[in-house]
Amino acid sequence: MELFYGLAQIPRGIDHVLMDNLWILGGIIIFLGSFDKYMLKPINPLFQLIFE
């Protein structure tokens, strides 16, 4: 039973690793005005936020 639970949690873990910075975007980064550093770089801002 624990094996099935562990296997079911793998996608959830991957989601938490890759997408938790998106919540920080709305709450902190835009409010403090530091989103400009993401917009000025020639790389996709979403890509930067996910892999920061």
HUKA-V628149 format. One record per run of one state. SS is the DSSP state (h for helix, s for strand, l for the rest). FROM is the first residue (numbers start at 0). LEN is the number of residues. If there is no record, write none. Layout:
# HUKA-V628149
ss = {SS SS}
from = {FROM FROM}
len = {LEN LEN}
This chain:
# HUKA-V628149
ss = {l h l h l h l h l}
from = {0 1 19 20 32 35 40 44 50}
len = {1 18 1 12 3 5 4 6 2}
